[in-house]
Amino acid sequence: MLNALEVFTTVVVGVMVGVEFSVAFVVNPILDGLPDDCGQRGRAHGGRMLGAVMPVWYITSLVLVAVWAAAGWHHPGTGLVVTAGALLILSVIMSILLLVPINNRGKTWTPDNRPDDWKQQMNRWDRYHYVRVAVIIAAFALLAAALT
């Protein structure tokens, strides 16, 4: 049963990492290359859609990692799992403190009501997101290394 939990947790976290990586290095660059207001509208829509899904995914990933650490406490690799959990906690804290406030503003913007510095705010969100992606990639790598 522990092996199934390990694999399931690794897959859930891995897919989450893939989505966030795609946002950073595929979706947002595509949106930024669109003409006129299309990119800003796309980011607002993405902020609403992913803003609803990702918190559940992050918390579910963290809970699964905690269960894995508790269930496999005396098994090899538990230190890697605990460290991965700490990195996921860091990613949640980063999200709440740095990314969510910008996202909450950005998802309400339209071409008529967006602030003059909207591009700077999106660039700031992107920079924070790159760091968060690096953190969750590290967590995923630790989980993959901990698989028994």
Secondary structure, DSSP 8 states (H G I E B T S, - for coil): -HHHHHHHHHHHHHHHHHHHHHIIIIIHHHHHTSSTTHHHHHHHHHHHHHHHHHHHHHHHHHHHHHHHHHHTTTSTTHHHHHHHHHHHHHHHHHIIIIIHHHHHHHTT--TTT--TTHHHHHHHHHHHHHHHHHHHHHHHHHHHHH--
